[in-house]
Amino acid sequence: MRESNGYLTINYVDILQQHVFLAEIIWQEGVITEIKRLGEESSKYLYLIPGFIDAHVHIESSMLTPVEFSRLATRHGTVASVSDPHEIANVMGLAGIRYMLENATLTPFKIFFGAPSCVPATPFETAGATLDAVALESLFKSGEVSYLSEMMNYPGVLNKDPAVWAKLELARNYSCPIDGHAPGLMDEQVKQYAQAGISTDHECSTLEEAEQKLAAGMQVLIREGSAARNFDALHSLISSDPEKIMFCSDDKHPDDLLAGHINQLAMRAVALGHDVFKVLRCACINPVMHYGLAVGQLKVGDAMDAVMLKDLINLTPLKTWINGELVAEQGNSLITSVITKPCNQFQARKVIAEDFLILANSDQVRVIKALDGELLTPEWQTTPKVEQGYIVPDRERDILFLTVINRYQKVPPVVALIHGFGLQKGALASTVAHDSHNIIAVAADIDSLCIAVNEIIDQQGGIAACHQDTLDILPLPIAGLMSDQSAEVVAAHYAQLDQQAKQLGSKLRAPFMTLSFMALLVIPELKLSDQGLFDGRTFQFTSLEV
């Protein structure tokens, strides 16, 4: 362990008092013991703020282990995360959560895990595990989790489903916060949802929606991940409701995490004219206050969890400390990589071209519309392209094949149509497919689709880009979600795959991240599970044919 004692003469940023002054900060054994005020703010000195906090993230979506995630996050001044392990829980249940907990002990980065509330996310898909309130209680009882993770089954909350309410009651019994997930919920329904004890939401895509949730007593997390991006729509709340706003990434791929984290949101907010103290309150203070996190706030007696900055405009960290230990400096991580043992659950059968035949039974079909930067997927009804009695990909109109293949059972794939990916050739495939993480793929031709999917099955997890005999895959041996390689290696390989997806024709900013959400049934309108085409508005299956 590196030295955890030290001192600094620096411009001390008191966020809540909205004041900056020159001070000497002294810490011993990782705890701040003295803050000596030396005078007024001085341009000759650097600045010290509490560390940034990601208020809601699924670490697995970075394709990195907790240790490797921390190596990138700390470079950007993030010292802690509020992390929902429901991705790996949907694959491996409690064993997956234990993996995350154990790996997290190998990094000084402060990861606060929640108990996944929706495993499986819905009864309309096949996951690798089921976690009821009885199973979750062991996590609360041991103190290994400190909140109930996002309650995505908002119909279950509104309809007082006994299994859902048992989980809400469990969190209340342990006096733990309950995270929400209710995209588009408005008016009386959002009030009812909040009255169930749900205190946050990170799914707001419009200002009106966010304002209604704030009025209902919830706190709003402004999300800016690799696919879902709501900052532009919501950033005015930083000035109007700074005590009720937090920042989060939710899902961030490794190349994006390599470039920046919560500090990017804070810099954008300051550049837009928001008061820097309000911005830093959202980025550094509010998550600690809401979740009761054991993260230092630059007070005597607190852990020395802090970030050194050149100024309060360019919020690029120069140094990051956690518990008084220097963990990152000048953009370089000082956290050591560790070798991890893969764990997994994988039973899928290989596919053949005939698995993807769709008989043309109607002249009107439902098509999923993928939108760049959004998780919402409108329904489009149109005429399909038909050859020899079968529906085929229509590259001219960007109507491609989307498939989900059960990875836990040897059963045939389910096929639908999707617009918005723009592939002119080839296929993309992945085992990162929220939330059950079956195999998902989008394709402009069936031969490439079969090659990509079968390679993923051979590797028992990964993301792949394929055009006929040209194939590239990033294996994800840890639950089909995470790599056992270093953050730098994974980020470079992912960036290479992202570029290949765009060379195949995709115009999406993050094609693989967008693909990963096409099976997320709890986000309207149309999605695809391994059991069929699903209408998120009615919460029931629908047909491809109109």
C-alpha positions as CSV (number, residue, x, y, z in Angstrom):
1,M,0.0,0.0,0.0
2,R,1.2,3.5,-0.8
3,E,1.8,6.2,1.7
4,S,-1.5,7.4,3.3
5,N,0.0,10.4,5.2
6,G,0.6,13.8,3.7
7,Y,-0.1,17.5,3.5
8,L,-0.9,20.1,0.9
9,T,-1.0,23.9,0.7
10,I,-3.8,24.4,-1.8
11,N,-7.0,26.3,-2.6
12,Y,-9.6,24.5,-0.5
13,V,-13.0,24.4,-2.1
14,D,-15.9,24.4,0.4
15,I,-18.8,23.4,-1.8
16,L,-21.7,23.8,0.5
17,Q,-20.5,27.1,1.9
18,Q,-19.7,28.2,-1.7
19,H,-16.3,29.5,-0.7
20,V,-12.6,29.0,-1.7
21,F,-9.7,29.8,0.6
22,L,-6.0,29.0,0.8
23,A,-5.4,26.3,3.3
24,E,-3.0,23.6,4.5
25,I,-4.6,20.1,4.6
26,I,-2.9,17.5,6.7
27,W,-3.9,13.8,6.8
28,Q,-2.6,10.8,8.7
29,E,-3.4,7.1,8.0
30,G,-5.8,8.2,5.4
31,V,-7.9,10.6,7.6
32,I,-7.8,14.4,7.5
33,T,-6.6,15.6,10.8
34,E,-6.3,19.4,10.2
35,I,-7.4,22.1,7.9
36,K,-5.5,25.3,8.5
37,R,-6.8,28.4,6.9
38,L,-3.9,30.5,5.5
39,G,-5.7,33.3,3.7
40,E,-7.8,34.1,0.6
41,E,-7.9,32.1,-2.6
42,S,-4.6,32.5,-4.5
43,S,-4.0,32.0,-8.2
44,K,-0.5,30.7,-7.4
45,Y,-1.9,27.5,-6.0
46,L,-3.9,24.5,-7.3
47,Y,-7.4,23.5,-6.1
48,L,-8.7,20.6,-4.0
49,I,-12.2,19.3,-4.2
50,P,-13.9,16.1,-2.9
51,G,-13.8,13.2,-5.3
52,F,-16.4,12.7,-8.1
53,I,-19.0,10.0,-7.6
54,D,-20.9,8.0,-10.2
55,A,-24.3,7.9,-8.6
56,H,-25.6,4.9,-10.7
57,V,-23.5,2.5,-12.8
58,H,-23.4,-1.1,-13.9
59,I,-19.7,-1.8,-13.8
60,E,-20.2,-4.9,-15.9
61,S,-21.3,-2.7,-18.8
62,S,-17.7,-1.4,-19.0
63,M,-16.7,-5.0,-19.8
64,L,-14.2,-4.5,-17.0
65,T,-13.8,-6.1,-13.6
66,P,-14.3,-3.7,-10.7
67,V,-10.5,-3.4,-10.3
68,E,-10.0,-2.5,-14.0
69,F,-13.0,-0.1,-13.9
70,S,-11.4,1.6,-10.9
71,R,-8.1,2.0,-12.8
72,L,-9.9,4.1,-15.4
73,A,-12.4,5.9,-13.2
74,T,-9.8,7.2,-10.8
75,R,-7.8,8.8,-13.6
76,H,-10.8,11.1,-14.1
77,G,-11.1,12.0,-10.4
78,T,-13.9,9.5,-9.5
79,V,-13.3,8.0,-6.1
80,A,-16.6,6.1,-5.6
81,S,-19.5,4.6,-7.4
82,V,-23.0,3.5,-6.5
83,S,-23.1,0.3,-8.4
84,D,-25.9,-2.1,-9.3
85,P,-24.6,-5.6,-10.0
86,H,-27.8,-6.8,-11.7
87,E,-26.1,-7.6,-15.0
88,I,-24.0,-10.4,-13.5
89,A,-26.8,-11.3,-11.1
90,N,-29.1,-12.0,-14.1
91,V,-26.5,-14.4,-15.4
92,M,-25.3,-16.0,-12.2
93,G,-27.4,-15.0,-9.3
94,L,-25.9,-14.5,-5.9
95,A,-22.6,-16.2,-7.1
96,G,-22.2,-13.3,-9.6
97,I,-22.8,-10.7,-6.9
98,R,-20.3,-12.4,-4.7
99,Y,-17.8,-12.2,-7.5
100,M,-18.2,-8.5,-7.8
101,L,-18.0,-8.0,-4.0
102,E,-14.8,-10.0,-3.8
103,N,-13.1,-8.4,-6.8
104,A,-14.0,-4.9,-5.4
105,T,-12.0,-5.6,-2.2
106,L,-8.8,-5.7,-4.4
107,T,-9.0,-1.9,-5.2
108,P,-9.0,1.2,-3.0
109,F,-11.8,2.6,-5.1
110,K,-15.0,2.8,-3.1
111,I,-17.8,0.7,-4.7
112,F,-21.1,0.7,-2.9
113,F,-23.2,-2.2,-4.2
114,G,-27.0,-2.5,-4.2
115,A,-29.2,-5.5,-4.1
116,P,-30.6,-6.1,-7.6
117,S,-34.4,-5.8,-7.4
118,C,-35.2,-7.3,-10.8
119,V,-33.6,-10.7,-11.4
120,P,-35.0,-11.5,-13.9
121,A,-36.0,-8.0,-15.0
122,T,-39.3,-9.4,-16.3
123,P,-41.1,-12.7,-16.5
124,F,-41.0,-12.3,-20.3
125,E,-37.4,-13.4,-20.8
126,T,-35.0,-16.2,-19.8
127,A,-32.3,-15.2,-17.3
128,G,-29.7,-17.3,-15.6
129,A,-31.1,-16.8,-12.1
130,T,-34.1,-15.7,-10.0
131,L,-33.6,-13.6,-6.8
132,D,-36.6,-13.1,-4.6
133,A,-36.8,-11.1,-1.3
134,V,-35.6,-14.1,0.7
135,A,-32.5,-14.5,-1.4
136,L,-31.8,-10.7,-1.2
137,E,-32.1,-10.5,2.6
138,S,-28.8,-12.3,3.1
139,L,-27.1,-9.4,1.4
140,F,-28.8,-6.8,3.5
141,K,-28.3,-8.7,6.7
142,S,-24.6,-9.0,6.1
143,G,-24.2,-5.3,5.3
144,E,-22.7,-6.2,1.9
145,V,-25.3,-3.9,0.1
146,S,-26.6,-0.6,1.2
147,Y,-29.6,0.1,-1.0
148,L,-32.2,-1.7,-3.2
149,S,-31.1,-1.3,-6.8
150,E,-33.3,0.2,-9.5
151,M,-36.9,-1.1,-9.4
152,M,-37.5,-1.5,-13.1
153,N,-40.8,-3.3,-12.7
154,Y,-42.8,-0.2,-12.2
155,P,-46.1,-1.9,-13.3
156,G,-45.4,-4.3,-10.4
157,V,-45.0,-1.3,-8.0
158,L,-48.2,0.4,-9.3
159,N,-50.2,-2.8,-9.2
160,K,-48.8,-3.8,-5.8
161,D,-47.4,-7.1,-7.0
162,P,-46.6,-9.1,-3.8
163,A,-43.1,-10.2,-4.9
164,V,-42.2,-6.6,-5.8
165,W,-43.6,-5.2,-2.6
166,A,-41.7,-7.8,-0.6
167,K,-38.5,-6.4,-1.9
168,L,-39.5,-2.8,-1.2
169,E,-40.5,-3.8,2.3
170,L,-37.1,-5.5,2.8
171,A,-35.2,-2.3,1.9
172,R,-37.5,-0.3,4.2
173,N,-36.9,-2.7,7.1
174,Y,-33.2,-2.2,6.8
175,S,-33.7,1.6,6.3
176,C,-32.0,1.5,2.9
177,P,-32.7,3.8,0.0
178,I,-34.6,2.4,-3.0
179,D,-33.5,3.3,-6.5
180,G,-36.1,3.8,-9.3
181,H,-36.3,3.2,-13.0
182,A,-39.5,4.5,-14.5
183,P,-39.0,5.9,-18.0
184,G,-41.9,8.1,-19.1
185,L,-43.9,7.7,-15.9
186,M,-45.9,10.9,-15.3
187,D,-48.8,12.4,-13.4
188,E,-50.6,10.3,-10.8
189,Q,-48.6,7.2,-11.6
190,V,-45.3,8.9,-10.7
191,K,-46.7,10.1,-7.4
192,Q,-47.8,6.5,-6.6
193,Y,-44.4,5.2,-7.6
194,A,-42.6,7.6,-5.3
195,Q,-45.0,7.0,-2.5
196,A,-43.9,3.4,-2.5
197,G,-40.6,4.7,-1.1
198,I,-38.7,4.9,-4.3
199,S,-36.4,7.9,-4.1
200,T,-34.4,8.3,-7.3
201,D,-34.8,8.0,-11.1
202,H,-32.1,8.0,-13.8
203,E,-34.4,7.4,-16.8
204,C,-35.8,11.0,-17.4
205,S,-35.5,12.0,-21.0
206,T,-37.5,15.2,-20.9
207,L,-37.4,18.2,-18.6
208,E,-41.2,17.9,-17.9
209,E,-40.7,14.3,-16.8
210,A,-37.8,15.2,-14.5
211,E,-39.7,18.1,-13.0
212,Q,-42.7,15.9,-12.2
213,K,-40.4,13.3,-10.5
214,L,-38.8,16.1,-8.5
215,A,-42.2,17.4,-7.5
216,A,-43.1,13.8,-6.3
217,G,-40.2,13.9,-3.9
218,M,-37.7,11.9,-6.0
219,Q,-34.1,12.9,-6.8
220,V,-33.1,13.0,-10.5
221,L,-29.9,11.5,-11.8
222,I,-28.7,13.2,-15.0
223,R,-27.4,10.3,-17.1
224,E,-24.7,10.5,-19.8
225,G,-23.6,7.0,-20.7
226,S,-22.3,5.5,-24.0
227,A,-25.9,5.1,-25.4
228,A,-28.4,6.9,-23.2
229,R,-27.6,10.6,-23.1
230,N,-29.9,13.0,-21.2
231,F,-27.6,15.8,-20.2
232,D,-28.7,18.3,-22.8
233,A,-32.4,17.8,-21.9
234,L,-31.9,18.0,-18.2
235,H,-28.9,20.2,-17.3
236,S,-31.1,23.3,-16.4
237,L,-32.0,21.4,-13.2
238,I,-28.4,21.9,-12.0
239,S,-29.2,25.5,-11.4
240,S,-32.9,25.2,-10.4
241,D,-32.6,22.2,-8.1
242,P,-29.0,21.6,-7.2
243,E,-29.7,19.8,-3.9
244,K,-31.8,17.2,-5.7
245,I,-29.6,16.3,-8.7
246,M,-26.8,13.8,-9.2
247,F,-24.7,12.7,-12.1
248,C,-24.4,9.1,-13.4
249,S,-23.2,7.1,-16.4
250,D,-25.4,4.0,-15.9
251,D,-23.6,2.1,-18.7
252,K,-20.3,3.2,-20.1
253,H,-18.2,1.3,-22.5
254,P,-14.4,1.1,-22.0
255,D,-13.3,3.4,-24.7
256,D,-15.6,6.1,-23.4
257,L,-14.5,5.5,-19.8
258,L,-10.9,5.9,-21.0
259,A,-11.7,9.4,-22.3
260,G,-13.6,10.7,-19.2
261,H,-16.2,10.1,-16.6
262,I,-18.2,12.3,-14.2
263,N,-15.7,15.1,-14.6
264,Q,-16.8,15.4,-18.2
265,L,-20.4,16.2,-17.1
266,A,-19.2,18.7,-14.6
267,M,-17.0,20.5,-17.1
268,R,-19.8,20.7,-19.6
269,A,-22.1,22.1,-16.9
270,V,-19.6,24.8,-15.9
271,A,-19.0,25.6,-19.6
272,L,-22.7,26.2,-20.0
273,G,-22.7,28.8,-17.3
274,H,-23.9,26.8,-14.3
275,D,-22.4,27.9,-11.0
276,V,-19.4,25.7,-10.2
277,F,-20.5,25.1,-6.6
278,K,-23.9,23.8,-7.7
279,V,-22.2,21.6,-10.3
280,L,-19.8,20.2,-7.7
281,R,-22.6,19.6,-5.3
282,C,-24.3,17.4,-7.9
283,A,-21.1,15.6,-8.8
284,C,-19.4,15.2,-5.4
285,I,-21.8,15.8,-2.4
286,N,-25.4,14.8,-3.2
287,P,-24.7,11.0,-3.7
288,V,-22.9,10.9,-0.3
289,M,-25.8,12.7,1.4
290,H,-28.5,10.6,-0.3
291,Y,-27.0,7.2,0.1
292,G,-25.0,7.8,3.3
293,L,-21.8,6.8,1.6
294,A,-18.6,6.4,3.5
295,V,-16.8,8.9,1.2
296,G,-14.8,11.8,2.5
297,Q,-16.1,15.4,2.0
298,L,-12.9,17.3,2.8
299,K,-13.7,17.7,6.5
300,V,-11.6,17.0,9.6
301,G,-12.2,13.4,10.6
302,D,-13.2,12.4,7.0
303,A,-11.2,10.1,4.8
304,M,-8.9,11.9,2.5
305,D,-10.9,11.3,-0.7
306,A,-10.0,14.2,-3.0
307,V,-9.0,15.5,-6.4
308,M,-6.5,18.1,-7.3
309,L,-7.4,20.5,-10.1
310,K,-5.6,23.2,-12.0
311,D,-8.6,25.5,-11.7
312,L,-12.4,25.4,-11.4
313,I,-13.1,25.6,-15.1
314,N,-11.0,22.8,-16.6
315,L,-12.0,20.0,-14.2
316,T,-9.3,17.5,-15.5
317,P,-7.8,15.9,-12.4
318,L,-4.1,16.3,-11.8
319,K,-4.1,13.9,-8.8
320,T,-6.7,11.6,-7.1
321,W,-6.5,10.4,-3.5
322,I,-8.6,7.7,-1.8
323,N,-8.1,7.2,1.9
324,G,-5.0,9.4,1.7
325,E,-3.5,7.1,-0.9
326,L,-2.5,8.6,-4.3
327,V,-4.3,6.4,-6.8
328,A,-3.9,8.4,-10.0
329,E,-1.6,11.2,-11.2
330,Q,-1.5,13.1,-14.5
331,G,-4.0,10.8,-16.2
332,N,-2.2,7.6,-15.1
333,S,-3.6,5.0,-12.7
334,L,-1.5,3.9,-9.8
335,I,-3.8,1.0,-9.0
336,T,-2.4,-2.4,-9.8
337,S,-4.1,-4.8,-12.1
338,V,-5.0,-8.2,-10.7
339,I,-5.5,-11.6,-12.3
340,T,-9.0,-12.8,-12.0
341,K,-10.5,-16.3,-12.5
342,P,-13.4,-16.4,-15.0
343,C,-16.8,-17.6,-14.1
344,N,-19.7,-18.2,-16.4
345,Q,-23.0,-19.9,-17.3
346,F,-23.5,-20.8,-21.0
347,Q,-25.5,-23.5,-22.7
348,A,-26.5,-22.0,-26.1
349,R,-26.7,-24.2,-29.2
350,K,-25.1,-23.2,-32.5
351,V,-27.2,-21.7,-35.2
352,I,-27.7,-22.3,-38.9
353,A,-29.1,-20.1,-41.7
354,E,-32.5,-21.9,-41.6
355,D,-33.0,-20.7,-38.0
356,F,-33.5,-17.2,-39.3
357,L,-36.1,-17.8,-42.0
358,I,-39.2,-15.5,-41.6
359,L,-42.3,-16.5,-43.6
360,A,-44.0,-13.5,-45.2
361,N,-47.5,-13.9,-43.8
362,S,-48.5,-10.2,-43.9
363,D,-47.9,-7.2,-46.1
364,Q,-47.4,-5.1,-42.9
365,V,-44.9,-5.8,-40.1
366,R,-43.8,-4.2,-36.9
367,V,-40.2,-2.8,-37.0
368,I,-38.2,-1.7,-33.9
369,K,-36.7,1.8,-34.4
370,A,-33.4,2.3,-32.7
371,L,-32.6,5.9,-31.9
372,D,-29.1,7.3,-31.4
373,G,-28.6,8.3,-27.8
374,E,-31.9,7.0,-26.6
375,L,-33.2,3.8,-25.1
376,L,-36.8,4.4,-26.2
377,T,-37.6,2.4,-29.4
378,P,-40.7,3.5,-31.3
379,E,-42.7,1.0,-33.3
380,W,-42.8,1.5,-37.1
381,Q,-45.3,-0.4,-39.2
382,T,-44.2,-0.9,-42.8
383,T,-44.1,-3.3,-45.8
384,P,-41.2,-5.8,-45.6
385,K,-38.9,-6.8,-48.4
386,V,-39.8,-10.3,-49.5
387,E,-37.9,-12.8,-51.6
388,Q,-39.3,-16.3,-52.5
389,G,-41.9,-16.1,-49.8
390,Y,-39.5,-15.0,-47.0
391,I,-38.8,-11.7,-45.4
392,V,-35.2,-10.6,-46.0
393,P,-33.0,-7.7,-44.7
394,D,-33.7,-4.5,-46.6
395,R,-30.5,-2.6,-46.7
396,E,-31.9,0.2,-48.8
397,R,-34.5,1.1,-46.2
398,D,-32.3,0.1,-43.3
399,I,-34.6,-2.7,-42.1
400,L,-32.3,-5.4,-40.7
401,F,-32.6,-8.7,-38.8
402,L,-32.5,-8.6,-35.1
403,T,-32.2,-11.8,-33.2
404,V,-32.0,-12.9,-29.5
405,I,-30.7,-16.4,-28.7
406,N,-31.3,-18.0,-25.3
407,R,-27.8,-18.7,-23.9
408,Y,-29.1,-20.7,-20.9
409,Q,-31.0,-23.4,-22.9
410,K,-30.5,-25.1,-26.3
411,V,-33.5,-23.6,-28.1
412,P,-34.0,-21.9,-31.5
413,P,-33.4,-18.1,-31.9
414,V,-36.2,-15.5,-32.1
415,V,-36.1,-13.0,-35.0
416,A,-37.5,-9.5,-35.5
417,L,-36.9,-6.5,-37.7
418,I,-35.0,-3.3,-36.7
419,H,-34.4,0.1,-38.3
420,G,-31.6,2.6,-37.3
421,F,-28.4,0.5,-37.3
422,G,-27.6,1.3,-40.9
423,L,-25.5,-1.8,-41.6
424,Q,-24.9,-2.2,-45.3
425,K,-23.2,-5.6,-44.8
426,G,-22.2,-8.0,-42.1
427,A,-23.4,-8.5,-38.6
428,L,-22.8,-7.4,-35.0
429,A,-23.3,-9.8,-32.1
430,S,-22.9,-9.7,-28.3
431,T,-23.7,-11.4,-25.0
432,V,-24.1,-7.9,-23.4
433,A,-27.8,-7.7,-23.8
434,H,-29.7,-6.1,-21.0
435,D,-30.9,-7.5,-18.7
436,S,-30.8,-11.2,-19.1
437,H,-27.7,-11.2,-21.3
438,N,-28.7,-13.7,-23.9
439,I,-27.0,-13.5,-27.2
440,I,-28.2,-10.5,-29.3
441,A,-27.3,-9.7,-32.9
442,V,-28.2,-7.4,-35.8
443,A,-27.4,-8.4,-39.3
444,A,-27.6,-7.2,-42.9
445,D,-26.9,-10.8,-44.2
446,I,-27.6,-14.2,-42.7
447,D,-24.2,-15.8,-43.4
448,S,-22.4,-13.2,-41.4
449,L,-25.0,-13.5,-38.6
450,C,-24.4,-17.2,-38.3
451,I,-20.6,-16.8,-38.2
452,A,-20.7,-14.0,-35.5
453,V,-23.2,-15.8,-33.3
454,N,-21.4,-19.2,-33.5
455,E,-18.0,-17.6,-32.6
456,I,-19.6,-16.0,-29.6
457,I,-21.0,-19.5,-28.6
458,D,-17.5,-21.0,-29.1
459,Q,-16.0,-18.3,-26.9
460,Q,-18.9,-18.6,-24.4
461,G,-19.4,-14.8,-24.5
462,G,-18.1,-11.7,-26.2
463,I,-18.8,-9.0,-28.7
464,A,-18.1,-9.6,-32.4
465,A,-18.2,-7.8,-35.8
466,C,-18.3,-10.0,-38.9
467,H,-18.6,-9.6,-42.6
468,Q,-18.6,-13.0,-44.4
469,D,-15.2,-14.5,-43.6
470,T,-13.8,-11.4,-41.8
471,L,-14.4,-11.8,-38.0
472,D,-13.2,-9.9,-34.9
473,I,-14.2,-10.8,-31.4
474,L,-13.5,-9.5,-27.9
475,P,-14.0,-12.5,-25.6
476,L,-15.8,-11.9,-22.3
477,P,-15.1,-15.0,-20.2
478,I,-16.5,-13.5,-17.0
479,A,-20.2,-14.2,-17.2
480,G,-20.2,-13.2,-20.9
481,L,-20.0,-9.6,-19.7
482,M,-16.4,-8.8,-18.6
483,S,-12.9,-9.4,-19.9
484,D,-10.1,-10.8,-17.9
485,Q,-7.7,-8.4,-19.7
486,S,-6.4,-5.0,-18.5
487,A,-8.6,-1.9,-19.0
488,E,-6.2,-0.5,-21.6
489,V,-6.3,-3.7,-23.7
490,V,-10.1,-4.0,-23.5
491,A,-10.6,-0.3,-24.4
492,A,-8.3,-0.6,-27.4
493,H,-10.0,-3.8,-28.7
494,Y,-13.5,-2.4,-28.1
495,A,-12.6,0.8,-30.0
496,Q,-11.4,-1.4,-32.9
497,L,-14.7,-3.3,-32.9
498,D,-16.6,0.0,-32.8
499,Q,-14.7,1.3,-35.8
500,Q,-15.4,-2.0,-37.7
501,A,-19.2,-1.6,-36.9
502,K,-19.1,1.8,-38.5
503,Q,-17.2,0.5,-41.5
504,L,-20.0,-2.0,-42.0
505,G,-22.3,1.1,-42.3
506,S,-23.6,1.9,-38.8
507,K,-24.1,5.6,-38.2
508,L,-24.8,5.1,-34.5
509,R,-22.4,6.7,-32.0
510,A,-22.2,3.5,-30.0
511,P,-23.5,0.6,-32.1
512,F,-22.7,-2.1,-29.6
513,M,-24.1,-0.2,-26.6
514,T,-27.3,0.5,-28.6
515,L,-27.5,-3.2,-29.5
516,S,-27.2,-4.2,-25.9
517,F,-30.5,-2.3,-25.0
518,M,-32.6,-3.8,-27.8
519,A,-33.7,-6.7,-25.4
520,L,-34.4,-4.4,-22.5
521,L,-38.1,-5.0,-22.2
522,V,-38.8,-2.4,-19.5
523,I,-38.1,0.5,-21.9
524,P,-40.9,1.1,-24.4
525,E,-42.0,0.7,-27.1
526,L,-40.9,-2.4,-29.0
527,K,-38.1,-4.7,-27.8
528,L,-37.1,-8.4,-28.4
529,S,-36.5,-11.1,-25.9
530,D,-35.6,-14.7,-26.4
531,Q,-39.3,-15.4,-26.0
532,G,-40.6,-13.0,-28.6
533,L,-41.4,-9.5,-29.8
534,F,-42.5,-7.4,-26.8
535,D,-44.6,-4.3,-26.4
536,G,-43.4,-2.2,-23.5
537,R,-46.5,-0.1,-23.5
538,T,-48.9,-2.9,-22.8
539,F,-46.3,-5.2,-21.1
540,Q,-47.1,-8.1,-23.2
541,F,-45.9,-9.9,-26.3
542,T,-47.0,-8.9,-29.8
543,S,-46.6,-10.3,-33.3
544,L,-44.2,-9.4,-36.0
545,E,-47.2,-9.2,-38.4
546,V,-49.7,-6.3,-38.0
